[in-house]
C-alpha cells in the first residue's frame, strides 16, 4: 500500500479513533458510504456501543478490512457508490472474511437485484433507504448475535477436534507402550507417511486421514497377547497367525466410529504387498489403497531401523537398500522410488521425530491455527 493511501485511510478514521469507545470486548463495525451525511448518521447511530471504522467507497473499504481482518465483525455498506458498488464490495469482502456479517443499504426495491445481492455477497440482511436508526440497531444486534454464535460453535468444534486428536495420540502411545521396543513407532510411521504424502501433493483431507491412519495402524494389536508381541525369538506358525490378525482387528475396532470409518480399510490393508503375497486378502498392485501402500513403506522402514526384541536396528542406508530391492514385489515401485529420493529427509526425521512431526503434522497445525 502506498504512503499516500495509508495517510488517507488514517485521516478518514482519525475521528473514529478519537471519539469512539474502543473497548477490547466491543465488536468492531465497518461503515462504508460515499455520502458524508449518511456516514455521520450511521456513526451517530452506533457510536458508544461498537468500535467504528469507516470508508467512503468500496476500494477503501477493502483496504480497511484487510488491515483489520481479525477485528471486524460486521459491515454496513451503501449500495450505489462510485469506484465500486456495494454489492461488488461485499462480494470481495466475503472472499477476505467470509464469517463477517454483511448488511447492505439500498435505495432500490427491485426484488431480483436484491436477491442477486443476497446470493453473491452472502448477505445477512438488506435494508431500504431511508432507514430507521432503531431498526438498523436491531438488525446489527441480531447480526452480531449470529456472529457470536458462529464463533462459539467454531471454538467448540476446535475443542472437540483437539480432544479427538489427543485421544488418538493417547491410544497410539498406549499401544506402543505394550512393547518397550516399539516406543514411538506409530508416531514415526505417521511422520514418514506424511512426508511421502505431502511430496505426492495429496489434498488436506487425505493428509488428515493419513495422519489418523498412521497413528492407529496397529491398534488391532491391542487384542494380541503380550507374550506374542514381546517374544524374543521366532514366532510359531500359530503365534504368527494370531499376529497376522491385527490388521483385521484394526478395521473392526475403527469402522464403527463414524469419523474414522473411511480409513478402516487402509488399516486392514497395510500389510498387503504389491505382488499379492501380503495379508489378509492378498490384494495386488493398485487394488491396495494408496494410503495403505504409503503406510506399508513407512511401517517397514521403521521396523528395520528400530531395535526389536529379536534383533538390533539396521542402519538407514541398509534399510534404503532393502526398500530398493523390494520395489515392485513388496512395495509400490513408484512410492519406493520416491521414498528413496526423500532418503535424506526421512533420515533427518528418524533422528529427530518430535521436531519433524511438529512440522509435518496436519492435525496439530489445524488445531494451532484455530487456537491462534
GILINRA-V318364 format. One record per backbone hydrogen bond with DSSP energy under -1.0 kcal/mol. CO is the residue of the C=O (numbers start at 1). NH is the residue of the N-H. If there is no record, write none. Layout:
# GILINRA-V318364
((CO:NH) (CO:NH))
This chain:
# GILINRA-V318364
((2:6) (3:7) (4:8) (5:9) (6:10) (7:11) (8:12) (9:13) (13:17) (14:18) (15:19) (16:20) (20:22) (21:23) (27:51) (28:73) (28:74) (29:53) (30:76) (31:55) (32:78) (35:39) (36:40) (37:41) (38:42) (39:43) (40:44) (41:45) (42:46) (43:47) (46:49) (46:50) (51:29) (53:31) (55:33) (57:61) (58:62) (59:63) (60:64) (61:65) (62:66) (63:67) (68:71) (68:72) (73:101) (74:30) (75:103) (76:32) (77:105) (79:86) (82:84) (85:89) (86:90) (87:91) (88:92) (89:93) (90:94) (92:96) (93:97) (97:100) (101:75) (102:124) (102:125) (103:77) (104:127) (105:79) (106:129) (110:114) (111:115) (112:116) (113:117) (114:118) (115:119) (116:120) (117:121) (118:123) (125:104) (127:106) (132:136) (133:137) (134:138) (135:139) (136:140) (137:141) (138:142) (139:143) (140:144) (141:145) (142:146) (143:147) (144:148) (145:149) (146:150) (147:151) (148:152) (149:153) (150:154) (151:155) (152:156) (153:157) (154:158) (155:159) (156:160) (157:161) (158:162) (159:163) (160:164) (161:165) (162:166) (163:167) (164:168) (165:169) (166:170) (167:171) (168:172) (169:173) (170:174) (171:175) (172:176) (173:177) (175:178) (176:179) (179:182) (182:185) (184:188) (185:189) (186:190) (187:191) (188:192) (189:193) (190:194) (191:195) (192:196) (193:197) (194:198) (195:199) (196:200) (197:202) (203:207) (204:208) (205:209) (206:210) (207:211) (208:212) (209:213) (210:214) (211:215) (212:216) (216:219) (218:221) (219:222) (220:223) (221:224) (225:228) (225:229) (226:230) (236:240) (237:241) (238:242) (239:243) (240:244) (242:245) (243:246) (245:249) (246:250) (247:251) (248:252) (249:253) (250:254) (251:255) (254:257) (257:260) (257:261) (260:263) (261:264) (263:267) (264:268) (265:269) (269:272) (271:279) (273:276) (274:285) (284:287) (285:288) (289:293) (290:294) (291:295) (292:296) (293:297) (294:298) (295:299) (296:300) (297:301) (298:302) (299:303) (300:304) (301:305) (304:314) (311:308) (315:319) (316:320) (317:321) (318:322) (319:323) (320:324) (321:325) (322:326) (326:329) (326:330) (326:331) (329:275) (330:274) (331:328) (332:336) (333:337) (334:338) (335:339) (336:340) (337:341) (338:342) (340:343) (342:346) (343:347) (344:348) (345:349) (346:350) (347:351) (348:352) (352:356) (353:357) (354:358) (355:359) (356:360) (357:361) (361:365) (362:366) (363:367) (364:368) (365:369) (366:370) (367:371) (368:372))
